[in-house]
Amino acid sequence: MDLPIPTSLADDHLKLQQLFITNFENLQSNSLQIHSILKILLQKRNENDFTFLSQVFLNLKNLLKINFIDVLPIHLCVKILGYLDHKSLCRTAQLSKKWNLVSNDDSLWHRMCIQHIDKRCVRCGWCLPLLKRKRKLLDTDLRENDTESHKNKKICQQQTTNETKHTNNETNQHFVSNKKYLMPWKKVFSDRQRIESNWRSRKYVLKTLYGHSAPITCLKLDNDSNILISGSEDTTIRIWDLTKWSLRKVLTGHTDVVTCLQFDSTKLVSGSLDSTLRIWCLNKMECVKIFNHANKITCLHFVDKVLVSGSADFSVSVANLLTGRVFKLNGHTAAVTTVQLIESNRVISSSNDQTLKIWSLDTQEQLLNISSMNCITNFHFDNYKLITHSRFENNLKFFHIFNNKEENFKVLKFKNYILDFWIDKVRLLVLLDGFISVFQISGGSFESEPSSKNAINVEYQQVLELPDFGSKCCLLSDDKVVCGKNDVLIYDFGVNENN
């Protein structure tokens, strides 16, 4: 547009200032017109014009800003906002309706979930719980990387043939295309971020499940179904519904202490000091099969159709639940305390003979033997990570097992004796004599192949201490700490702000 310019800028500064402000307001942030007028001002300035120019720039500062949400294609706006963290995205969503639509884009929050859920974010250090039960509402998987984001980008590119004139239409069409999930990714992220905040702020609700008449010896929790099952010295097995916080069923049949159990969506397997393994159908809530040992059952573990159990007769028994084939692994010289299947073709077993052994199910031979100063009562193995706890010791020992060899070694010491422990990708739970200690895992990972020097570069920072007296077993989930003594104690970190 044509803008009248006085012959001398030194004449009547106030009048000229008002003239430029009026004309700039009519330009509606057109960068080319603004650039032309500023060029004319600089060419025609006198030595005393700098004061006036500074006043012009101060008054027109806001007019020089451009809202890129209004002028850029949606997929570029989403790309720009993708560099923000979750707090900044929530703030930008409060600016206007258009900002709200773009800031709540499902592909943005899907990428945010990929960066944080079930893994530690490189940028902020937070690792959010997986909550498998809630993920089933989504009909998708967190580990599909940026597949959905890539699809959304293509959709947006097809919708931007006339970006500046149809911004509102593009935005509406873009979000209609993202209504694939039953639960928005922002809600998925929000639920998990709230639980992680509860862990860090030590906010929980203590709940108790009553029913057993003797100390509880074993616990198992399934996050998918929200079912908790406990075994006790009173010879019974109790199935609890944590959705209603009530008892669903009491299973009877064992004639001695229930020492171990495990279950999936269809079956429950329990072991007892009465030398029997019982297979229970969870649909009918009844025992459908019994396996007999020569001595007391101390531990068990199954994967699909392969069941492994340990006994006081020094042996490890392997049974195929489909074919009924059973064979034993002999080599321990004392009672077996813990067993675990690895990839369906290897077994780890610990014993009171102060050794831990790795077996091949294909050849039925011993692959590795690790000796200890005391009887190994419990261990946990995940990928290359092995953690062991020995009786009457106040430390946990960490190993890396690679190519059936012991690669590295580390010790985590405590002041009190350790009764039980549980570990996941985010936290380490240790049941001590008198209290429960929860540690945040940081500084490294056991999940990748070990290197020669940095394989156990993991730090444990104590974040929570809970009082406890008398518990014999414990377990850890994404949002709960569960302990068993005469009753089941549950520290629930999945509480809402209104609870």
C-alpha positions in Angstrom: 0.0 0.0 0.0 1.1 3.6 -0.5 2.1 5.4 2.7 2.5 9.2 2.7 5.8 10.2 4.2 6.5 13.9 5.3 9.4 15.7 3.7 11.3 16.0 7.0 11.0 13.4 9.7 12.3 16.0 12.2 9.0 17.8 12.0 6.3 17.0 14.5 7.4 13.7 15.9 4.1 13.0 17.7 2.1 13.5 14.5 4.4 11.2 12.5 4.4 8.6 15.2 0.6 8.5 15.3 0.6 8.2 11.5 2.9 5.2 11.4 1.1 3.5 14.2 -2.3 3.9 12.4 -0.9 2.6 9.2 0.9 -0.3 10.8 -2.3 -1.4 12.5 -3.9 -1.7 9.1 -1.1 -3.8 7.7 -2.2 -6.9 9.9 1.4 -8.1 10.3 2.2 -8.3 6.6 6.0 -8.8 6.8 6.7 -7.4 3.3 4.9 -4.1 3.9 6.4 -3.7 7.3 9.9 -4.3 5.8 9.3 -1.7 3.1 8.2 1.0 5.6 11.1 0.4 7.9 13.5 0.6 4.9 12.0 4.0 4.0 12.4 5.2 7.6 16.0 4.3 7.7 16.8 5.9 4.4 15.2 9.2 5.2 16.4 9.5 8.8 18.4 12.4 10.2 20.9 12.3 13.0 18.3 13.1 15.6 15.8 10.5 14.3 17.0 7.6 16.5 14.8 8.6 19.4 11.8 8.6 17.3 12.6 5.3 15.6 13.1 3.6 19.0 9.6 4.8 20.0 8.2 3.5 16.9 9.7 0.0 17.4 8.5 -0.1 21.0 4.9 0.7 20.1 4.9 -1.7 17.1 6.7 -4.6 18.8 3.6 -6.7 19.2 2.6 -6.1 15.6 5.8 -7.6 14.3 4.9 -11.0 16.0 3.3 -13.7 13.9 1.1 -16.5 15.2 2.5 -19.4 13.2 -0.5 -21.6 14.1 -2.6 -19.4 11.8 -0.2 -19.3 8.8 1.6 -22.7 8.8 0.3 -26.1 7.7 -0.9 -28.3 10.6 1.8 -30.9 10.1 4.5 -28.2 10.5 2.8 -26.8 13.6 2.8 -30.4 15.1 6.4 -30.8 14.2 7.4 -27.5 15.9 5.4 -28.4 19.1 7.0 -31.8 19.1 10.2 -30.2 20.6 8.3 -29.2 23.8 7.9 -31.2 27.0 4.6 -32.2 28.4 4.3 -29.2 30.7 4.9 -26.8 27.9 2.4 -28.6 25.7 -0.3 -28.2 28.4 0.5 -24.5 28.7 0.2 -23.9 24.9 -3.1 -25.7 24.9 -4.5 -22.9 27.1 -3.6 -20.0 24.6 -6.6 -20.3 22.2 -8.9 -22.9 20.6 -6.5 -23.4 17.6 -3.5 -23.8 19.9 -5.6 -26.2 22.0 -6.4 -28.4 19.0 -2.8 -28.6 17.8 -1.3 -29.1 21.3 -3.7 -32.0 21.9 -2.8 -33.7 18.7 -2.7 -37.5 19.3 0.6 -37.9 17.4 2.3 -35.4 19.7 1.2 -37.3 22.8 1.8 -40.7 21.2 5.4 -39.6 20.7 5.5 -38.4 24.3 4.3 -41.8 25.5 7.0 -43.6 23.4 9.7 -41.4 25.0 8.6 -42.0 28.6 6.5 -45.1 29.2 8.4 -48.2 30.2 11.7 -46.5 29.5 13.7 -43.7 30.9 13.5 -40.4 28.9 16.9 -39.2 27.9 15.9 -35.5 28.1 14.0 -35.4 31.5 15.0 -38.7 33.2 11.4 -39.7 34.0 10.2 -43.2 33.4 6.5 -43.8 33.5 4.8 -47.1 34.4 3.4 -49.3 31.7 0.0 -50.1 33.2 -0.7 -53.0 30.9 -4.3 -53.2 32.0 -5.1 -49.8 30.7 -3.1 -50.1 27.5 -5.6 -52.8 26.3 -8.2 -50.1 25.8 -6.1 -48.6 23.0 -6.0 -51.4 20.4 -2.4 -50.5 19.6 1.1 -50.8 21.1 3.5 -48.3 22.5 6.4 -49.9 20.6 5.2 -49.2 17.1 7.5 -46.2 17.3 6.3 -43.3 15.1 4.1 -45.2 12.7 1.0 -43.3 13.7 2.9 -40.0 13.6 4.1 -40.7 10.1 0.5 -41.5 9.0 -0.7 -38.3 10.6 1.9 -36.3 8.7 0.8 -37.7 5.4 -2.8 -36.9 6.2 -1.9 -33.4 7.0 0.2 -32.9 3.9 -2.8 -34.0 1.8 -5.0 -31.4 3.6 -2.8 -28.4 3.1 -3.4 -27.5 -0.6 -4.7 -24.1 0.5 -3.2 -23.6 3.9 -3.8 -19.9 4.7 -7.5 -19.9 3.6 -8.7 -23.1 5.2 -6.8 -23.4 8.5 -9.9 -24.2 10.5 -11.0 -26.8 8.1 -7.6 -28.4 8.1 -7.5 -28.5 11.9 -10.9 -30.2 12.2 -10.1 -32.7 9.5 -6.8 -33.5 11.0 -8.3 -34.3 14.4 -11.1 -36.4 12.9 -8.4 -38.6 11.4 -6.8 -39.1 14.8 -9.9 -40.5 16.5 -8.7 -44.0 16.1 -8.0 -44.9 19.8 -10.5 -45.6 22.5 -8.4 -43.5 24.8 -6.5 -40.4 23.7 -2.7 -40.6 24.1 -2.8 -37.5 26.3 -5.0 -39.3 28.7 -2.7 -42.3 28.6 0.3 -40.1 29.4 -1.6 -38.2 32.1 -2.6 -41.4 34.0 0.9 -42.6 34.1 2.5 -39.3 34.9 0.1 -38.9 37.9 1.2 -42.3 39.2 4.9 -41.5 38.8 4.3 -38.2 40.6 2.6 -40.1 43.5 5.7 -42.3 43.8 8.0 -39.3 43.9 5.8 -37.4 46.4 5.2 -40.5 48.5 1.5 -40.2 48.1 -0.4 -43.5 48.6 -3.4 -45.1 50.3 -2.8 -48.1 52.6 -5.4 -50.9 52.2 -5.7 -54.2 54.0 -7.3 -57.5 52.8 -8.4 -59.7 55.7 -9.1 -63.5 55.5 -6.1 -65.7 56.1 -5.8 -67.3 59.5 -2.0 -67.8 59.3 1.0 -66.0 57.8 1.0 -65.4 54.1 3.9 -67.2 52.3 3.5 -66.2 48.6 1.8 -63.5 46.5 1.2 -62.9 42.8 -0.5 -60.0 41.1 -1.8 -59.6 37.5 -2.1 -56.0 36.4 -4.1 -56.9 33.3 -7.0 -58.4 35.3 -6.3 -56.6 38.6 -6.3 -60.0 40.3 -4.2 -60.8 43.4 -3.7 -64.3 44.6 -2.2 -65.2 48.0 -1.1 -68.5 49.5 -0.7 -69.1 53.2 0.4 -71.4 56.0 -3.4 -72.0 56.6 -3.2 -74.3 53.5 -5.6 -72.1 51.5 -5.3 -70.0 48.4 -7.3 -66.8 48.2 -8.2 -64.9 45.0 -8.7 -61.2 45.5 -10.4 -58.7 43.1 -8.5 -55.4 43.5 -11.1 -53.5 41.4 -13.7 -54.1 44.2 -11.1 -54.8 46.9 -12.9 -57.9 47.9 -12.4 -61.7 48.1 -13.5 -63.6 45.0 -12.8 -67.2 45.9 -11.1 -69.5 48.5 -9.4 -72.5 47.0 -8.9 -75.5 49.3 -7.2 -78.9 48.6 -3.6 -78.6 49.9 -3.0 -80.3 53.2 0.1 -78.3 54.2 1.6 -74.9 53.8 1.2 -73.3 50.3 4.8 -72.3 49.5 4.6 -71.0 45.9 2.1 -70.1 43.1 1.8 -68.6 39.7 -1.1 -67.9 37.4 -2.1 -66.6 34.0 -5.5 -65.8 32.3 -6.7 -69.4 32.4 -4.8 -71.5 35.0 -3.2 -71.3 38.5 -0.4 -73.5 39.6 0.4 -73.9 43.3 3.0 -75.9 45.2 2.9 -77.0 48.8 4.8 -78.7 51.6 2.4 -81.6 51.0 4.7 -82.6 48.1 2.0 -81.8 45.4 1.7 -79.4 42.5 -1.9 -78.5 41.8 -3.2 -77.1 38.5 -6.4 -75.0 39.0 -8.8 -73.9 36.3 -9.6 -70.2 36.9 -12.8 -70.3 35.0 -14.3 -73.2 37.0 -12.3 -72.4 40.2 -11.4 -76.0 40.7 -8.4 -78.3 40.7 -8.0 -80.2 37.4 -4.6 -81.9 37.7 -2.1 -82.9 40.4 1.7 -83.6 40.1 3.4 -85.4 42.9 7.0 -84.9 44.1 9.1 -87.2 46.3 9.4 -84.4 48.9 8.2 -80.9 49.8 7.6 -78.4 47.0 9.6 -75.2 47.6 9.3 -73.2 44.3 7.8 -73.2 40.8 7.7 -71.3 37.5 6.0 -71.9 34.2 6.0 -70.3 30.8 3.2 -71.4 28.4 3.1 -75.2 28.7 6.4 -75.8 30.4 6.4 -76.0 34.2 9.5 -76.1 36.4 9.5 -76.8 40.1 12.0 -77.2 42.9 11.8 -79.6 45.8 13.4 -80.5 49.1 14.5 -83.7 47.4 17.4 -81.7 45.8 15.9 -82.0 42.3 14.5 -79.7 39.7 11.4 -81.2 37.9 10.4 -80.1 34.4 6.9 -81.0 33.2 5.2 -80.4 29.8 1.6 -79.5 30.7 0.5 -80.4 27.2 2.1 -83.8 26.7 2.5 -84.8 30.3 6.2 -85.6 29.9 8.3 -85.1 33.1 12.0 -85.3 33.7 14.4 -84.2 36.5 17.6 -82.2 36.6 19.9 -83.5 39.3 23.0 -81.8 40.6 22.1 -79.8 43.7 23.1 -81.4 47.1 20.5 -79.5 49.2 16.9 -78.3 48.9 16.1 -76.2 45.8 14.9 -72.7 46.9 14.1 -70.9 43.6 13.6 -71.8 39.9 13.1 -69.7 36.8 12.6 -70.5 33.1 14.6 -68.6 30.5 13.4 -68.5 26.9 11.7 -71.9 27.4 15.0 -73.8 26.9 17.1 -72.9 30.0 16.4 -73.0 33.7 18.1 -71.2 36.6 17.9 -72.8 40.0 19.3 -71.9 43.4 19.8 -74.1 46.4 20.7 -74.3 50.0 23.9 -76.0 48.9 25.2 -72.4 48.3 25.1 -72.6 44.5 23.1 -71.2 41.6 23.0 -73.3 38.4 21.9 -72.7 34.8 20.6 -75.8 33.0 19.9 -76.5 29.3 16.5 -78.2 28.8 17.5 -79.5 25.4 20.6 -81.4 26.7 19.5 -81.6 30.4 23.0 -80.6 31.3 24.5 -77.9 33.6 25.7 -74.8 31.7 27.0 -72.6 34.6 27.6 -72.8 38.3 27.9 -69.8 40.6 29.0 -70.3 44.2 28.0 -68.3 47.2 29.1 -67.9 50.8 25.6 -68.7 52.1 22.4 -70.4 51.0 20.8 -68.6 48.1 17.2 -68.1 49.0 15.9 -65.9 46.2 17.1 -64.5 42.8 15.7 -62.5 39.9 16.9 -62.9 36.3 15.9 -60.6 33.4 17.8 -60.7 30.0 21.4 -60.4 31.2 20.7 -59.3 34.7 21.0 -61.6 37.7 20.3 -60.5 41.3 20.7 -62.9 44.2 20.0 -62.8 47.9 21.4 -65.2 50.4 20.1 -66.3 53.8 21.2 -64.2 56.8 22.9 -61.6 54.6 22.2 -57.9 54.4 23.2 -57.4 50.8 22.1 -58.1 47.2 24.6 -59.3 44.6 24.3 -58.3 41.0 25.7 -60.3 38.1 25.7 -60.1 34.3 25.3 -63.5 32.6 26.4 -63.4 29.0 27.0 -66.5 26.9 26.5 -68.6 30.0 29.4 -66.9 31.7 29.5 -64.6 34.8 30.7 -61.3 33.4 30.5 -58.7 36.3 29.7 -58.4 39.9 28.4 -55.7 42.2 27.0 -55.6 45.8 24.3 -53.4 47.3 24.5 -53.4 51.1 21.8 -52.7 53.8 21.9 -52.3 57.5 19.2 -54.9 58.2 18.7 -58.4 57.1 16.9 -58.9 53.8 13.7 -61.0 53.8 12.6 -60.6 50.2 13.0 -58.3 47.2 11.4 -57.4 43.9 12.7 -55.4 40.9 11.4 -53.9 37.7 12.8 -51.4 35.1 12.1 -48.4 37.3 12.3 -49.4 41.0 13.9 -51.9 43.4 11.7 -53.0 46.4 13.5 -54.6 49.3 11.7 -56.1 52.3 14.0 -55.7 55.3 13.6 -56.7 58.9 11.4 -53.8 60.2 10.7 -51.8 57.1 10.3 -51.7 53.3 12.7 -49.7 51.2 12.0 -48.5 47.7 14.8 -47.4 45.4 14.7 -45.5 42.1 16.9 -47.1 39.4 19.0 -44.6 37.5 22.4 -44.1 35.8 22.5 -47.2 33.7 20.7 -50.3 32.5 21.0 -54.1 32.8 18.9 -54.7 29.7 21.6 -54.3 27.1 24.5 -56.6 26.5 27.2 -56.1 29.1 30.5 -54.4 28.2 33.7 -55.1 30.0 33.7 -52.1 32.3 30.3 -50.4 32.3 28.0 -53.4 32.5 26.7 -52.6 36.0 26.7 -48.8 35.8 23.4 -48.6 37.7 22.7 -46.4 40.7 20.0 -47.0 43.3 18.5 -43.9 45.1 16.3 -44.6 48.1 13.0 -42.7 47.5 10.6 -44.3 50.0 10.7 -46.1 53.3 7.6 -47.8 54.6 7.3 -49.3 58.1 6.7 -53.0 58.2 6.9 -55.8 60.9 6.2 -59.4 60.2 5.9 -59.6 56.4 7.4 -62.6 54.8 6.9 -61.8 51.1 6.4 -58.8 48.9 5.9 -57.8 45.3 6.0 -54.6 43.3 3.7 -53.4 40.4 3.4 -50.2 38.4 1.3 -48.6 41.1 1.3 -50.8 44.1 3.5 -52.3 46.8 2.0 -55.5 48.2 3.2 -57.3 51.4 2.0 -60.4 53.1 1.9 -61.3 56.8 -1.3 -62.5 58.4 -3.2 -60.1 56.2 -2.4 -58.6 52.8 -1.1 -55.0 53.0 -1.3 -52.9 49.8 0.3 -49.5 49.4 -1.7 -48.1 46.4 0.1 -45.2 44.5 -2.6 -45.1 41.8 -4.7 -42.7 43.9 -6.4 -39.6 42.4 -6.1 -36.1 43.8 -9.7 -36.3 45.1 -9.0 -39.6 47.0 
